[in-house]
Amino acid sequence: MSTTFKLEIVTPEAVAYSEQVDMVVLPGTEGELGVLAGHEPLMTTIVPGELRITKDGEETAMAVGPGFAEITGEAVRILADMALRADEIDEAAAVEARQRAEQALAQKLSEEQVATVEASLQKALAQIEVKRRHRGQSSAHGQHSHQK
Amino acid sequence: MPSPRDLRRRIKSVKNTSQITKAMQMVAASKMRKAQQGALAGRPYAALMNTVLAEVTANVGDFKHPLLEKHNTGKRAVILISTDRGLCGALNSNLMREAARLDKETTLFICAGRKGSQFVARTKRPLVAEFTYKDPPQFGEARAIAKFVQDLFTKGEVDRVDVLFTRFISTLNQKMELRPLLPVGELLAVEAGMNGDRKGAALERTGVEYLFEPSADGVLGTLLPHYVNYLVFQMLLEARASEHSARMVAMKNATDNAAQLIKDLTIEYNKMRQATITKELLEIASAQMATA
């Protein structure tokens, strides 16, 4: 049996990632979830956070938004609101988005609005976290991923 | 026979019209590019969600969700996605023709776009809700529409919900479509039948049992409404892309026609002018001959 599997990450804007990989670590609702080839079929929701992909011994980090992941033995398909590589994240924009969301939450809002703002706050936080953690190595990865 | 002055006036007015249609064509062309990109970019997400749901619902075993249930009231709801403005070719009339074919008594209309609600009001069909969508459409607007029909459906007021919209195929080609939206099972079956064997096979495969984290209810409970919301959003995107494409083409045709018309009129005008000059020359010449 092959040790790699197909990883597809799709957002409403684009197909963010589609390659054969060795391992992926997802931010599941119940905690982080590492997936290797041949995993049991599993369906889970994912929360905004960091997703780590291992491919040919190299690790890539992505910030993902809330969504769903379908895991079968030979493929992992992720539907997320957002998926950005560490080097694609604009930290300043994310920080600003966080501030805007926090300010908005301080005001009185309807239930629906609160849910929307909280979702964008979560996404901004995930971006900032991934960016900060990978600042040291992001330049090397950046060049690598831009050559695609 | 029009006088030369009438012709000149006419040429001028055609020119003015062509300037307007030209401007509209430019505006539509730039909006079209953005709208088309939006519609095309959203497709993989919708398709993948469809595959995932088809596989999962086929293999989940005993699972009940309000959006999967079948009702029996003999009524149906149709979401009519039309444009707000006219001058976009046959786009709206195609939609209205299809809408007129639906049974007047048992079909409830939910309209997005002003042209559709005008039609429904004019033909005295039951209109239960009217929504607007911006350019480009916002996800929140789609969610509002989707939530409304989901409520209608789960309350058991209608058997099914369909969407009548225009699918974007290419700049020159848009296709009116009537798609089922709820119950979700029917929608999945249609999509599977349409999109080749990958999904068709997925629906049949029953050997694999999925694990769910945190639980089947939890995952599908969020996935199903999200799916419906997103589909409505994608349809709004498609409708907008179709609208701008159709308008661009319609306005381009109008501009081209105006150019042709100006050409013909100018030839006629010149002929007439030439004829007058020749006549005058003849008169002068004959007058000279008479006096000589």
Interface residues (C-beta under 8 A of the other chain):
Chain A: E8 V10 T11 P12 E13 A14 V15 G28 T29 E30 L33 E40 P41 L42 M43 T44 T45 F68 E70 T72 R77 L79 T116
Chain B: A41 G42 P44 Y45 L48 M49 T51 V52 E55 V56 N59 F139 G140 V208 E209 Y210 L211 F212 E213 P214 A216 G218 V219 T222 L223 H226 Y230 F233
